[in-house]
Amino acid sequence: MTKVWPTRTLGELCQLISGQHIEAKDYNVDARGVGYLTGPSDFGPLNPIISKWTEHPKIKAKRGDILITVKGSGVGKINLLDEDEVAISRQLMAVRVTGADPRFVHAVLSSTFDHFQSLSTGAAIPGISREQVLGLKIMLPGLPEQRRIVGILDEAFDGIATAKANAEKNLQNARALFDSHVHSIFAYPGVGWAETTIDTLATNLDSKRIPITKSDRKSGEYPYYGASGIVDYVADYIFDGDTLLISEDGANLLMRSTPIAFSVTGKYWVNNHAHILKFPNMATQKFVEIYLESIKLDEYITGAAQPKLNQKALNSIPIPIPRTVDGQAEIVDGIQSLSTETRRLESIYQRKLAALDALKKSLLHQAFSGQL
């Protein structure tokens, strides 16, 4: 049965302390002075992560204060301070609770991210005002009920945190197991393997690439590929069939946040930011794709401001490969089967993590609507 509790504003229950900017010259990273929190990037999973300190603190929060992000992309993010005191930037406000159990108010505010996100204004730097924070309405039971709810939530959230940690570890293990298996295949080649280079395995079609500036492109149905995949769709094509594209330049050559080698097929256009290689068969093409995705290319890359893998460097990369096409196909099939299973496991763990987040939101909703 839903309980009816009186409603109070946050302003009736707390003191709100606005942070203040500290110039870079006035903070350090070697723990002199007090900690300085600049925003939600300093927030850990439970407590703030202090990476800057200052001997010139301006506005300070103290242990037990609830920190709320009021400026920037993390508007609405909440953290509970477990340090004696820290200086806070103007991206943050400290909620110092005086008229309720602070842990109860912290739990309420932890459920308000979407609310404050919807209130934020400013395209470049989103923000919420003191008035919006102070005006937040809270259903407030008596202190014994506040403490009972906090106790239930603490126990439930401990269980959820453990389950999330296990799911995240399993997610990491699935990917690590796949990477380890692929590495072992290439690191310890079997009988019948040889070491060669790309220029002996494929025909380079870089000379046939044609870049088109965005203003000159005519929109159409054919993919227009660059260093990291499709960047547009155009009205014509210059390639037709199966090829392997390999990033020629860009930060991703070092960061590897997206594939640097990817197979394409059909009709398409390629600009001059991706090497284009034609292989005699798909088994060899996929083998080289998988191999290049499994190794670091840092030693073959030039340019600090704009990393580049030129054609000469690409052709110098040693590639261990079975001599027969059947042998190459067998390796590719095995790795692709394992990749499919790994993605299946990753999907399961991602769904578990999403379900745990949904459960936490559901518990918070029940708690603060009198249904817990």
Summary of the structure (lengths in Angstrom):
residues: 372
radius of gyration: 27.9
end to end distance: 8.9
largest distance: 78.3
contacts: 1106
relative contact order: 0.11
helix: 42%
strand: 24%
